[in-house]
Amino acid sequence: MEKIGKIAYRTNYDVPIVSKKRENTAKYINPRVKYINGKWLLSFGVECESTKTELSMKFSGENFIADFSVGIDLGVKELAVISYNNGESKKVFTNINKTKKVRRLKKRMKHKQRNVSRKYHTNGNYAKTARILEEEAKVRKLHRKLANIRHNYTHHITSEIIELNPSKIVLEDLNVTGMMKNKHLSEAIQEQTLHEFRRQIEYKAEWAGINVIYAGRFYPSSKKCSVCGHIKRDLKLKDRVYKCEVCGLSMDRDENAAKNLEKLAI
């Protein structure tokens, strides 16, 4: 590090080692050091050759047809439901915030926040004592831990989707700002980190040479039947199963929406 010199580090990755003779070494760029909750974090970039993989194709009859696409429906009950292989296959990625580990951390954080509030009240003023500063540090640590869990989970999901090697990925252009105005769902929507999911899909798809398509903001992916195309205008948010009055289709609404999004790429 500049002005610091050599420092010890620990990592799970195979970092190229720079030899004294500068032979067959990688070029490191843009190093950054951050201090977060008692930990020093070093991030940097490494120049490498492009590693684009050959994109997959779907099978129809005896011939391979290009444009193997993936439709992704994002939500609150489940983080993402994807449809691929012309609607024949699907994957459901659960909501990480409903797991026992995250719920336990959220409960502990709520307890710590209550302790901080009571100490302010007991103190009689808003001067931060040493005990208050200690409790606030614990709250920040829990906030960071929850953020890291969600961030890591999103990375795993987006990487798994990219590893399917589709030629196209279809996402909804969600109005997250408008969705946050719903006081009953705002906290759940915020915890899903939908913008971060979209950001990771975009840059990972660019690396792999995958085209990302966005459905229109008013495209009725949930209200449209994925079989006959009938639009059910009276579908409500509480209706978790889509039932078509025309063709008799009965399917989970998120899976139906994912299939409709996949068809947009065809």
Sequence and secondary structure as in RCSB ss.txt:
>XXXX:A:sequence
MEKIGKIAYRTNYDVPIVSKKRENTAKYINPRVKYINGKWLLSFGVECESTKTELSMKFSGENFIADFSVGIDLG
VKELAVISYNNGESKKVFTNINKTKKVRRLKKRMKHKQRNVSRKYHTNGNYAKTARILEEEAKVRKLHRKLANIR
HNYTHHITSEIIELNPSKIVLEDLNVTGMMKNKHLSEAIQEQTLHEFRRQIEYKAEWAGINVIYAGRFYPSSKKC
SVCGHIKRDLKLKDRVYKCEVCGLSMDRDENAAKNLEKLAI
>XXXX:A:secstr
 TTT       SS      TT  S   EEEEEEEEETTEEEEEEEE           EEETTEEES  EEEEEE 
SSEEEEEEETTTTEEEEEE GGGSHHHHHHHHHHHHHHHHHHHHHHHHSSS   HHHHHHHHHHHHHHHHHHHHH
HHHHHHHHHHHHTT  SEEEEE   HHHHTT TTTHHHHHHTTHHHHHHHHHHHHHHHT EEEEE TT  TTTB 
TTT  B TT  TT  EEE TTT  EEEHHHHHHHHHHHTT 
